[in-house]
Amino acid sequence: AHVEDKVPAELQTILGVELWCWLTNPYKKDKRNKDTRNSKKAKGLNARQKREMKVFQIKPEQQRYELFLPLHDLWRQYIIDVCHGLKPSSSPQFVQQKLLKADFHGAIITVVRSKCPSYVGTTGILVQEFKHVFKIITKEDRLKVIPKRNSVFAVEINGFVSHIYGSKFEQRSSERSAKKFKVKGTIDL
């Protein structure tokens, strides 16, 4: 039981504020308010709820190339900022290191090589990136899902073309930004 429950209301008004604060102990945690605080916190959705609500699915009427062109413009500005201006004098190794940890949402990517020949030559704006696939929207307003494994992608920024080995990119973009990459030779498909 709390002190405030034991002290009658008339006595609380007579004792005044200072004595009342001393009796209620302001440093003691109030267990009754804990339940109300926890219920006010917003709880996120779990994976099943996200799938049922189709949170990550792009509606067919929104699968238009021109809708994502402003995203590409933002991405170009972002990459130029990340690469410190992207001058012609910048070394390719420096740009590659920056691109490894960069976010590619909005980039125009092209499939250069793949084990599946039907993917080769596909070009579009990267709309979603998952652990194992890229979702790109093509100029024909088609949403294509392209696996990262056994594919090589090309990204062009201001005349500088960079190749991305999808097998090395099999992570979420948030995990990739924190990862340290080791320098290794190229891998044949």
N, CA and C atoms as a LAMMPS dump frame, in Angstrom:
ITEM: TIMESTEP
0
ITEM: NUMBER OF ATOMS
567
ITEM: BOX BOUNDS ff ff ff
-5.0000000000000000e+02 5.0000000000000000e+02
-5.0000000000000000e+02 5.0000000000000000e+02
-5.0000000000000000e+02 5.0000000000000000e+02
ITEM: ATOMS id mol type element x y z
1 1 1 N 0.837 -1.187 0
2 1 2 C 0 0 0
3 1 3 C 0.877 1.243 0
4 2 1 N 0.401 2.271 -0.664
5 2 2 C 1.139 3.532 -0.743
6 2 3 C 0.759 4.442 0.413
7 3 1 N 1.657 5.363 0.703
8 3 2 C 1.439 6.319 1.788
9 3 3 C 0.215 7.173 1.494
10 4 1 N 0.031 7.538 0.247
11 4 2 C -1.084 8.418 -0.102
12 4 3 C -2.427 7.735 0.142
13 5 1 N -2.45 6.379 0.104
14 5 2 C -3.687 5.671 0.406
15 5 3 C -4.005 5.699 1.902
16 6 1 N -2.957 5.776 2.758
17 6 2 C -3.14 5.753 4.215
18 6 3 C -3.492 7.116 4.778
19 7 1 N -3.095 8.197 4.096
20 7 2 C -3.321 9.543 4.622
21 7 3 C -4.684 10.038 4.13
22 8 1 N -5.572 10.425 5.028
23 8 2 C -6.89 10.936 4.617
24 8 3 C -6.759 12.247 3.837
25 9 1 N -7.768 12.563 3.054
26 9 2 C -7.756 13.742 2.191
27 9 3 C -7.656 15.037 2.988
28 10 1 N -8.339 15.109 4.148
29 10 2 C -8.277 16.349 4.951
30 10 3 C -6.865 16.599 5.465
31 11 1 N -6.189 15.512 5.874
32 11 2 C -4.842 15.653 6.41
33 11 3 C -3.863 16.052 5.303
34 12 1 N -4.111 15.585 4.096
35 12 2 C -3.244 15.947 2.973
36 12 3 C -3.278 17.449 2.735
37 13 1 N -4.436 18.069 2.836
38 13 2 C -4.531 19.511 2.623
39 13 3 C -3.925 20.277 3.789
40 14 1 N -4.009 19.738 5.013
41 14 2 C -3.452 20.419 6.194
42 14 3 C -1.928 20.343 6.177
43 15 1 N -1.357 19.197 5.791
44 15 2 C 0.088 19.011 5.84
45 15 3 C 0.826 19.94 4.883
46 16 1 N 0.229 20.29 3.812
47 16 2 C 0.884 21.179 2.856
48 16 3 C 1.73 20.399 1.859
49 17 1 N 2.289 21.121 0.908
50 17 2 C 2.995 20.509 -0.216
51 17 3 C 4.306 19.871 0.207
52 18 1 N 5.153 20.578 1.039
53 18 2 C 6.479 20.067 1.36
54 18 3 C 6.411 18.776 2.15
55 19 1 N 5.578 18.737 3.162
56 19 2 C 5.474 17.54 3.973
57 19 3 C 4.832 16.411 3.16
58 20 1 N 3.885 16.753 2.329
59 20 2 C 3.234 15.754 1.494
60 20 3 C 4.232 15.12 0.515
61 21 1 N 5.124 15.925 -0.059
62 21 2 C 6.145 15.399 -0.969
63 21 3 C 7.095 14.481 -0.22
64 22 1 N 7.395 14.837 1.007
65 22 2 C 8.3 14.015 1.806
66 22 3 C 7.652 12.664 2.119
67 23 1 N 6.376 12.674 2.407
68 23 2 C 5.679 11.434 2.726
69 23 3 C 5.517 10.521 1.506
70 24 1 N 5.33 11.091 0.351
71 24 2 C 5.096 10.269 -0.843
72 24 3 C 6.379 9.749 -1.477
73 25 1 N 7.567 10.215 -1.066
74 25 2 C 8.872 9.776 -1.555
75 25 3 C 8.954 9.882 -3.083
76 26 1 N 9.381 11.017 -3.602
77 26 2 C 9.429 11.215 -5.048
78 26 3 C 10.452 10.317 -5.756
79 27 1 N 11.402 9.729 -4.995
80 27 2 C 12.42 8.898 -5.618
81 27 3 C 11.992 7.444 -5.769
82 28 1 N 10.889 7.092 -5.153
83 28 2 C 10.375 5.732 -5.252
84 28 3 C 9.542 5.624 -6.534
85 29 1 N 9.768 4.545 -7.284
86 29 2 C 9.04 4.364 -8.539
87 29 3 C 7.612 3.938 -8.243
88 30 1 N 6.717 4.519 -8.981
89 30 2 C 5.301 4.209 -8.821
90 30 3 C 4.951 3.049 -9.745
91 31 1 N 4.606 1.908 -9.144
92 31 2 C 4.336 0.708 -9.943
93 31 3 C 2.988 0.777 -10.632
94 32 1 N 2.08 1.568 -10.132
95 32 2 C 0.757 1.643 -10.734
96 32 3 C 0.807 2.347 -12.083
97 33 1 N 1.687 3.332 -12.258
98 33 2 C 1.765 4.079 -13.519
99 33 3 C 2.55 3.323 -14.597
100 34 1 N 3.275 2.267 -14.19
101 34 2 C 4.095 1.531 -15.143
102 34 3 C 3.236 0.873 -16.223
103 35 1 N 2.111 0.306 -15.844
104 35 2 C 1.247 -0.351 -16.815
105 35 3 C 0.708 0.633 -17.836
106 36 1 N 0.348 1.822 -17.41
107 36 2 C -0.195 2.809 -18.35
108 36 3 C 0.89 3.312 -19.292
109 37 1 N 2.133 3.412 -18.802
110 37 2 C 3.218 3.861 -19.666
111 37 3 C 3.51 2.832 -20.753
112 38 1 N 3.52 1.546 -20.398
113 38 2 C 3.808 0.509 -21.387
114 38 3 C 2.708 0.402 -22.433
115 39 1 N 1.482 0.657 -22.04
116 39 2 C 0.395 0.55 -23.004
117 39 3 C 0.406 1.716 -23.997
118 40 1 N 1.044 2.817 -23.633
119 40 2 C 1.099 3.976 -24.532
120 40 3 C 2.16 3.821 -25.62
121 41 1 N 3.149 2.929 -25.41
122 41 2 C 4.202 2.734 -26.405
123 41 3 C 3.615 2.08 -27.654
124 42 1 N 4.037 2.57 -28.796
125 42 2 C 3.573 1.996 -30.061
126 42 3 C 4.352 0.714 -30.331
127 43 1 N 3.652 -0.323 -30.644
128 43 2 C 4.292 -1.589 -30.942
129 43 3 C 4.338 -1.758 -32.462
130 44 1 N 5.467 -2.238 -32.981
131 44 2 C 5.614 -2.446 -34.415
132 44 3 C 4.896 -3.701 -34.872
133 45 1 N 4.875 -3.871 -36.17
134 45 2 C 4.243 -5.046 -36.753
135 45 3 C 5.252 -6.179 -36.853
136 46 1 N 4.784 -7.407 -36.699
137 46 2 C 5.685 -8.533 -36.909
138 46 3 C 5.667 -8.91 -38.391
139 47 1 N 6.495 -9.877 -38.779
140 47 2 C 6.656 -10.222 -40.196
141 47 3 C 5.348 -10.724 -40.809
142 48 1 N 4.6 -11.526 -40.069
143 48 2 C 3.341 -12.057 -40.598
144 48 3 C 2.349 -10.93 -40.879
145 49 1 N 2.249 -9.964 -39.953
146 49 2 C 1.331 -8.836 -40.141
147 49 3 C 1.749 -7.99 -41.35
148 50 1 N 3.052 -7.803 -41.542
149 50 2 C 3.535 -7.035 -42.693
150 50 3 C 3.186 -7.732 -44.004
151 51 1 N 3.326 -9.069 -44.024
152 51 2 C 2.966 -9.814 -45.23
153 51 3 C 1.474 -9.726 -45.503
154 52 1 N 0.647 -9.879 -44.457
155 52 2 C -0.796 -9.822 -44.634
156 52 3 C -1.255 -8.446 -45.111
157 53 1 N -0.602 -7.392 -44.608
158 53 2 C -0.967 -6.042 -45.005
159 53 3 C -0.315 -5.634 -46.328
160 54 1 N 0.579 -6.475 -46.846
161 54 2 C 1.299 -6.221 -48.101
162 54 3 C 2.046 -4.887 -48.054
163 55 1 N 2.786 -4.709 -46.957
164 55 2 C 3.505 -3.457 -46.729
165 55 3 C 4.579 -3.231 -47.789
166 56 1 N 5.292 -4.29 -48.181
167 56 2 C 6.426 -4.129 -49.083
168 56 3 C 6.085 -4.391 -50.54
169 57 1 N 4.817 -4.573 -50.854
170 57 2 C 4.433 -4.799 -52.24
171 57 3 C 4.035 -3.482 -52.9
172 58 1 N 4.528 -3.284 -54.117
173 58 2 C 4.205 -2.072 -54.87
174 58 3 C 2.966 -2.358 -55.698
175 59 1 N 1.971 -1.529 -55.558
176 59 2 C 0.711 -1.736 -56.278
177 59 3 C 0.94 -1.575 -57.78
178 60 1 N 0.187 -2.317 -58.602
179 60 2 C 0.389 -2.241 -60.065
180 60 3 C 0.215 -0.842 -60.639
181 61 1 N -0.691 -0.05 -60.086
182 61 2 C -0.883 1.303 -60.617
183 61 3 C 0.282 2.233 -60.256
184 62 1 N 1.107 1.818 -59.291
185 62 2 C 2.267 2.621 -58.905
186 62 3 C 3.549 2.121 -59.563
187 63 1 N 3.473 1.11 -60.389
188 63 2 C 4.647 0.554 -61.053
189 63 3 C 4.887 1.28 -62.374
190 64 1 N 5.21 2.569 -62.265
191 64 2 C 5.486 3.374 -63.461
192 64 3 C 6.876 3.99 -63.332
193 65 1 N 7.62 3.908 -64.411
194 65 2 C 9.011 4.373 -64.431
195 65 3 C 9.111 5.855 -64.089
196 66 1 N 8.204 6.662 -64.659
197 66 2 C 8.307 8.118 -64.445
198 66 3 C 8.032 8.521 -62.997
199 67 1 N 7.333 7.67 -62.233
200 67 2 C 7.114 7.966 -60.816
201 67 3 C 8.411 7.894 -60.013
202 68 1 N 9.37 7.077 -60.481
203 68 2 C 10.61 6.859 -59.745
204 68 3 C 11.776 7.696 -60.266
205 69 1 N 11.558 8.51 -61.3
206 69 2 C 12.63 9.387 -61.783
207 69 3 C 13.071 10.416 -60.742
208 70 1 N 12.156 11.012 -59.96
209 70 2 C 12.633 11.914 -58.898
210 70 3 C 13.486 11.2 -57.852
211 71 1 N 13.184 9.921 -57.592
212 71 2 C 14.008 9.135 -56.67
213 71 3 C 15.411 8.965 -57.244
214 72 1 N 15.504 8.771 -58.554
215 72 2 C 16.821 8.646 -59.201
216 72 3 C 17.605 9.955 -59.092
217 73 1 N 16.93 11.09 -59.269
218 73 2 C 17.613 12.383 -59.131
219 73 3 C 18.15 12.571 -57.714
220 74 1 N 17.353 12.181 -56.723
221 74 2 C 17.813 12.262 -55.332
222 74 3 C 19.011 11.342 -55.107
223 75 1 N 18.972 10.151 -55.703
224 75 2 C 20.075 9.209 -55.54
225 75 3 C 21.359 9.764 -56.154
226 76 1 N 21.24 10.397 -57.32
227 76 2 C 22.434 10.986 -57.954
228 76 3 C 23.066 12.048 -57.05
229 77 1 N 22.238 12.904 -56.464
230 77 2 C 22.758 13.916 -55.544
231 77 3 C 23.413 13.261 -54.328
232 78 1 N 22.787 12.206 -53.82
233 78 2 C 23.321 11.483 -52.659
234 78 3 C 24.691 10.885 -52.966
235 79 1 N 24.833 10.237 -54.122
236 79 2 C 26.103 9.597 -54.484
237 79 3 C 27.194 10.634 -54.707
238 80 1 N 26.845 11.744 -55.323
239 80 2 C 27.835 12.808 -55.532
240 80 3 C 28.31 13.348 -54.183
241 81 1 N 27.391 13.486 -53.232
242 81 2 C 27.777 13.924 -51.878
243 81 3 C 28.639 12.875 -51.186
244 82 1 N 28.283 11.612 -51.316
245 82 2 C 29.038 10.539 -50.661
246 82 3 C 30.458 10.458 -51.222
247 83 1 N 30.588 10.64 -52.535
248 83 2 C 31.901 10.539 -53.186
249 83 3 C 32.633 11.878 -53.236
250 84 1 N 32.196 12.822 -52.46
251 84 2 C 32.847 14.143 -52.343
252 84 3 C 32.989 14.848 -53.685
253 85 1 N 31.907 14.929 -54.427
254 85 2 C 31.899 15.679 -55.674
255 85 3 C 32.08 14.854 -56.925
256 86 1 N 32.623 13.659 -56.809
257 86 2 C 32.828 12.757 -57.942
258 86 3 C 33.53 13.463 -59.103
259 87 1 N 34.708 13.962 -58.833
260 87 2 C 35.499 14.666 -59.847
261 87 3 C 36.187 13.659 -60.768
262 88 1 N 36.517 14.061 -61.998
263 88 2 C 37.237 13.139 -62.897
264 88 3 C 38.602 12.733 -62.346
265 89 1 N 39.154 13.544 -61.465
266 89 2 C 40.475 13.233 -60.906
267 89 3 C 40.393 12.243 -59.739
268 90 1 N 39.166 11.927 -59.252
269 90 2 C 39.063 10.999 -58.113
270 90 3 C 39.446 9.59 -58.548
271 91 1 N 40.109 8.897 -57.629
272 91 2 C 40.592 7.549 -57.962
273 91 3 C 39.43 6.556 -57.976
274 92 1 N 39.46 5.596 -58.892
275 92 2 C 38.387 4.595 -58.973
276 92 3 C 38.269 3.749 -57.703
277 93 1 N 39.404 3.49 -57.041
278 93 2 C 39.368 2.701 -55.803
279 93 3 C 38.591 3.433 -54.715
280 94 1 N 38.786 4.748 -54.63
281 94 2 C 38.078 5.563 -53.642
282 94 3 C 36.565 5.516 -53.909
283 95 1 N 36.199 5.675 -55.167
284 95 2 C 34.773 5.662 -55.532
285 95 3 C 34.171 4.289 -55.264
286 96 1 N 34.916 3.228 -55.59
287 96 2 C 34.418 1.866 -55.35
288 96 3 C 34.191 1.624 -53.859
289 97 1 N 35.108 2.065 -53.012
290 97 2 C 34.955 1.891 -51.564
291 97 3 C 33.71 2.607 -51.054
292 98 1 N 33.448 3.789 -51.579
293 98 2 C 32.262 4.547 -51.164
294 98 3 C 30.98 3.873 -51.663
295 99 1 N 31.039 3.323 -52.891
296 99 2 C 29.864 2.672 -53.458
297 99 3 C 29.517 1.374 -52.731
298 100 1 N 30.524 0.685 -52.199
299 100 2 C 30.265 -0.565 -51.489
300 100 3 C 29.317 -0.37 -50.314
301 101 1 N 29.437 0.748 -49.642
302 101 2 C 28.631 0.994 -48.44
303 101 3 C 27.434 1.903 -48.699
304 102 1 N 27.272 2.351 -49.935
305 102 2 C 26.197 3.289 -50.255
306 102 3 C 24.86 2.572 -50.41
307 103 1 N 23.819 3.345 -50.34
308 103 2 C 22.464 2.854 -50.573
309 103 3 C 22.166 3.003 -52.062
310 104 1 N 21.577 1.985 -52.68
311 104 2 C 21.342 2.012 -54.122
312 104 3 C 19.886 2.225 -54.5
313 105 1 N 19.012 2.503 -53.565
314 105 2 C 17.608 2.76 -53.896
315 105 3 C 17.536 4.022 -54.764
316 106 1 N 17.054 3.867 -55.987
317 106 2 C 16.974 4.992 -56.917
318 106 3 C 18.031 4.95 -57.994
319 107 1 N 18.98 4.034 -57.901
320 107 2 C 20.038 3.942 -58.911
321 107 3 C 19.506 3.249 -60.158
322 108 1 N 20.008 3.684 -61.32
323 108 2 C 19.699 2.964 -62.556
324 108 3 C 20.768 1.893 -62.708
325 109 1 N 20.323 0.626 -62.617
326 109 2 C 21.272 -0.475 -62.709
327 109 3 C 20.956 -1.324 -63.945
328 110 1 N 22.007 -1.94 -64.472
329 110 2 C 21.892 -2.81 -65.644
330 110 3 C 22.504 -4.156 -65.292
331 111 1 N 21.838 -5.227 -65.672
332 111 2 C 22.39 -6.566 -65.464
333 111 3 C 23.376 -6.822 -66.602
334 112 1 N 24.659 -6.958 -66.256
335 112 2 C 25.709 -7.152 -67.251
336 112 3 C 25.922 -8.638 -67.522
337 113 1 N 25.991 -9.428 -66.443
338 113 2 C 26.17 -10.869 -66.569
339 113 3 C 25.26 -11.56 -65.574
340 114 1 N 24.813 -12.736 -65.952
341 114 2 C 23.983 -13.526 -65.062
342 114 3 C 24.002 -14.965 -65.536
343 115 1 N 23.77 -15.89 -64.598
344 115 2 C 23.675 -17.295 -64.993
345 115 3 C 22.437 -17.53 -65.825
346 116 1 N 21.395 -16.73 -65.559
347 116 2 C 20.17 -16.821 -66.345
348 116 3 C 20.252 -15.778 -67.464
349 117 1 N 20.369 -16.197 -68.724
350 117 2 C 20.576 -15.231 -69.814
351 117 3 C 19.411 -14.269 -70.035
352 118 1 N 18.217 -14.595 -69.547
353 118 2 C 17.082 -13.695 -69.764
354 118 3 C 17.195 -12.407 -68.939
355 119 1 N 18.006 -12.426 -67.89
356 119 2 C 18.192 -11.218 -67.075
357 119 3 C 19.176 -10.231 -67.694
358 120 1 N 20.103 -10.725 -68.515
359 120 2 C 21.167 -9.891 -69.067
360 120 3 C 20.57 -8.792 -69.94
361 121 1 N 21.02 -7.566 -69.718
362 121 2 C 20.547 -6.413 -70.477
363 121 3 C 19.374 -5.695 -69.831
364 122 1 N 18.809 -6.25 -68.769
365 122 2 C 17.692 -5.598 -68.088
366 122 3 C 18.198 -4.344 -67.387
367 123 1 N 17.555 -3.22 -67.668
368 123 2 C 17.944 -1.932 -67.079
369 123 3 C 16.724 -1.296 -66.437
370 124 1 N 16.945 -0.687 -65.274
371 124 2 C 15.843 0.004 -64.623
372 124 3 C 16.283 0.673 -63.337
373 125 1 N 15.351 1.336 -62.699
374 125 2 C 15.611 2.022 -61.434
375 125 3 C 15.389 1.038 -60.302
376 126 1 N 16.362 0.952 -59.408
377 126 2 C 16.248 0.071 -58.254
378 126 3 C 15.214 0.647 -57.291
379 127 1 N 14.142 -0.108 -57.094
380 127 2 C 13.037 0.357 -56.263
381 127 3 C 13.125 -0.224 -54.857
382 128 1 N 13.428 -1.519 -54.771
383 128 2 C 13.548 -2.179 -53.476
384 128 3 C 14.75 -3.105 -53.504
385 129 1 N 15.432 -3.173 -52.362
386 129 2 C 16.556 -4.081 -52.228
387 129 3 C 16.304 -4.963 -51.026
388 130 1 N 16.35 -6.265 -51.257
389 130 2 C 16.222 -7.227 -50.177
390 130 3 C 17.538 -7.967 -50.037
391 131 1 N 17.574 -8.933 -49.13
392 131 2 C 18.822 -9.626 -48.873
393 131 3 C 19.335 -10.365 -50.106
394 132 1 N 18.446 -10.994 -50.864
395 132 2 C 18.883 -11.821 -51.981
396 132 3 C 18.448 -11.311 -53.351
397 133 1 N 17.626 -10.27 -53.412
398 133 2 C 17.121 -9.799 -54.708
399 133 3 C 17.102 -8.277 -54.795
400 134 1 N 17.159 -7.795 -56.04
401 134 2 C 16.883 -6.403 -56.369
402 134 3 C 15.535 -6.373 -57.072
403 135 1 N 14.694 -5.401 -56.75
404 135 2 C 13.465 -5.173 -57.504
405 135 3 C 13.677 -3.888 -58.281
406 136 1 N 13.606 -3.994 -59.602
407 136 2 C 13.809 -2.806 -60.431
408 136 3 C 12.58 -2.579 -61.303
409 137 1 N 12.361 -1.311 -61.634
410 137 2 C 11.26 -0.942 -62.532
411 137 3 C 11.886 -0.526 -63.852
412 138 1 N 11.459 -1.143 -64.941
413 138 2 C 12.048 -0.888 -66.259
414 138 3 C 11.32 0.271 -66.942
415 139 1 N 11.866 0.715 -68.072
416 139 2 C 11.236 1.806 -68.828
417 139 3 C 9.897 1.388 -69.403
418 140 1 N 9.677 0.087 -69.52
419 140 2 C 8.397 -0.429 -70.014
420 140 3 C 7.375 -0.558 -68.88
421 141 1 N 7.663 0.031 -67.712
422 141 2 C 6.794 0.004 -66.524
423 141 3 C 6.547 -1.421 -66.027
424 142 1 N 7.578 -2.235 -66.058
425 142 2 C 7.473 -3.597 -65.54
426 142 3 C 8.364 -3.727 -64.318
427 143 1 N 7.853 -4.365 -63.281
428 143 2 C 8.625 -4.607 -62.066
429 143 3 C 9.321 -5.955 -62.213
430 144 1 N 10.638 -5.951 -62.182
431 144 2 C 11.417 -7.182 -62.345
432 144 3 C 12.125 -7.487 -61.028
433 145 1 N 12.107 -8.75 -60.66
434 145 2 C 12.813 -9.223 -59.476
435 145 3 C 14.028 -9.99 -59.966
436 146 1 N 15.216 -9.482 -59.644
437 146 2 C 16.456 -10.071 -60.149
438 146 3 C 17.295 -10.542 -58.963
439 147 1 N 17.649 -11.833 -58.948
440 147 2 C 18.468 -12.339 -57.835
441 147 3 C 19.878 -11.759 -57.882
442 148 1 N 20.435 -11.517 -56.7
443 148 2 C 21.792 -10.974 -56.626
444 148 3 C 22.833 -12.054 -56.917
445 149 1 N 22.579 -13.27 -56.441
446 149 2 C 23.552 -14.341 -56.599
447 149 3 C 23.761 -14.648 -58.08
448 150 1 N 25.018 -14.843 -58.445
449 150 2 C 25.426 -15.187 -59.811
450 150 3 C 25.052 -14.118 -60.833
451 151 1 N 25.011 -12.852 -60.409
452 151 2 C 24.733 -11.749 -61.329
453 151 3 C 25.75 -10.643 -61.113
454 152 1 N 26.021 -9.913 -62.191
455 152 2 C 26.891 -8.739 -62.118
456 152 3 C 26.073 -7.566 -62.637
457 153 1 N 26.081 -6.475 -61.856
458 153 2 C 25.299 -5.288 -62.197
459 153 3 C 26.234 -4.136 -62.493
460 154 1 N 25.802 -3.236 -63.373
461 154 2 C 26.571 -2.03 -63.69
462 154 3 C 25.767 -0.816 -63.255
463 155 1 N 26.466 0.122 -62.616
464 155 2 C 25.858 1.382 -62.187
465 155 3 C 26.676 2.504 -62.808
466 156 1 N 26.011 3.447 -63.464
467 156 2 C 26.703 4.558 -64.123
468 156 3 C 26.395 5.852 -63.381
469 157 1 N 27.47 6.565 -62.994
470 157 2 C 27.32 7.849 -62.322
471 157 3 C 28.242 8.848 -63
472 158 1 N 27.677 9.837 -63.671
473 158 2 C 28.453 10.901 -64.326
474 158 3 C 29.593 10.354 -65.191
475 159 1 N 29.322 9.331 -65.979
476 159 2 C 30.346 8.771 -66.857
477 159 3 C 31.205 7.707 -66.211
478 160 1 N 31.133 7.541 -64.909
479 160 2 C 31.907 6.53 -64.197
480 160 3 C 31.035 5.283 -64.062
481 161 1 N 31.462 4.162 -64.658
482 161 2 C 30.705 2.911 -64.609
483 161 3 C 31.344 1.989 -63.58
484 162 1 N 30.547 1.509 -62.665
485 162 2 C 31.035 0.61 -61.63
486 162 3 C 30.288 -0.713 -61.745
487 163 1 N 31.002 -1.817 -61.587
488 163 2 C 30.382 -3.143 -61.629
489 163 3 C 30.203 -3.656 -60.201
490 164 1 N 29.048 -4.223 -59.954
491 164 2 C 28.708 -4.751 -58.635
492 164 3 C 28.511 -6.254 -58.771
493 165 1 N 29.265 -7.015 -58.002
494 165 2 C 29.088 -8.461 -57.98
495 165 3 C 27.999 -8.78 -56.961
496 166 1 N 26.868 -9.266 -57.463
497 166 2 C 25.708 -9.518 -56.619
498 166 3 C 25.962 -10.518 -55.515
499 167 1 N 26.827 -11.509 -55.765
500 167 2 C 27.121 -12.51 -54.737
501 167 3 C 27.78 -11.874 -53.519
502 168 1 N 28.522 -10.793 -53.73
503 168 2 C 29.158 -10.077 -52.619
504 168 3 C 28.193 -9.103 -51.945
505 169 1 N 27.07 -8.852 -52.583
506 169 2 C 26.082 -7.897 -52.072
507 169 3 C 24.896 -8.587 -51.415
508 170 1 N 25.013 -9.87 -51.109
509 170 2 C 23.872 -10.598 -50.553
510 170 3 C 23.683 -10.273 -49.075
511 171 1 N 23.32 -9.043 -48.832
512 171 2 C 22.991 -8.546 -47.497
513 171 3 C 21.967 -7.452 -47.667
514 172 1 N 21.339 -7.123 -46.577
515 172 2 C 20.456 -5.958 -46.605
516 172 3 C 21.335 -4.718 -46.658
517 173 1 N 20.802 -3.637 -47.213
518 173 2 C 21.625 -2.431 -47.368
519 173 3 C 22.055 -1.88 -46.016
520 174 1 N 21.226 -2.038 -44.993
521 174 2 C 21.603 -1.546 -43.662
522 174 3 C 22.759 -2.355 -43.085
523 175 1 N 22.792 -3.655 -43.342
524 175 2 C 23.899 -4.492 -42.862
525 175 3 C 25.166 -4.228 -43.652
526 176 1 N 25.008 -3.964 -44.949
527 176 2 C 26.163 -3.741 -45.817
528 176 3 C 26.9 -2.459 -45.453
529 177 1 N 26.155 -1.447 -44.999
530 177 2 C 26.795 -0.165 -44.685
531 177 3 C 27.729 -0.276 -43.489
532 178 1 N 27.49 -1.255 -42.613
533 178 2 C 28.331 -1.404 -41.424
534 178 3 C 29.422 -2.453 -41.607
535 179 1 N 29.401 -3.19 -42.718
536 179 2 C 30.339 -4.29 -42.927
537 179 3 C 31.675 -3.803 -43.466
538 180 1 N 32.74 -4.493 -43.043
539 180 2 C 34.053 -4.231 -43.619
540 180 3 C 34.267 -5.224 -44.757
541 181 1 N 34.602 -4.702 -45.932
542 181 2 C 34.823 -5.555 -47.082
543 181 3 C 36.303 -5.861 -47.228
544 182 1 N 36.599 -7.115 -47.542
545 182 2 C 37.988 -7.513 -47.771
546 182 3 C 38.269 -7.443 -49.263
547 183 1 N 39.477 -7.04 -49.614
548 183 2 C 39.858 -6.926 -51.012
549 183 3 C 40.227 -8.313 -51.518
550 184 1 N 39.473 -8.769 -52.513
551 184 2 C 39.743 -10.071 -53.13
552 184 3 C 39.661 -9.901 -54.637
553 185 1 N 40.161 -10.89 -55.353
554 185 2 C 40.091 -10.867 -56.806
555 185 3 C 38.671 -11.063 -57.281
556 186 1 N 38.448 -10.875 -58.569
557 186 2 C 37.109 -11.046 -59.126
558 186 3 C 36.741 -12.525 -59.18
559 187 1 N 35.476 -12.787 -59.21
560 187 2 C 34.977 -14.153 -59.232
561 187 3 C 34.268 -14.383 -60.552
562 188 1 N 34.626 -15.438 -61.242
563 188 2 C 33.938 -15.774 -62.483
564 188 3 C 32.613 -16.443 -62.178
565 189 1 N 31.646 -16.205 -63.036
566 189 2 C 30.324 -16.805 -62.812
567 189 3 C 30.266 -18.205 -63.356
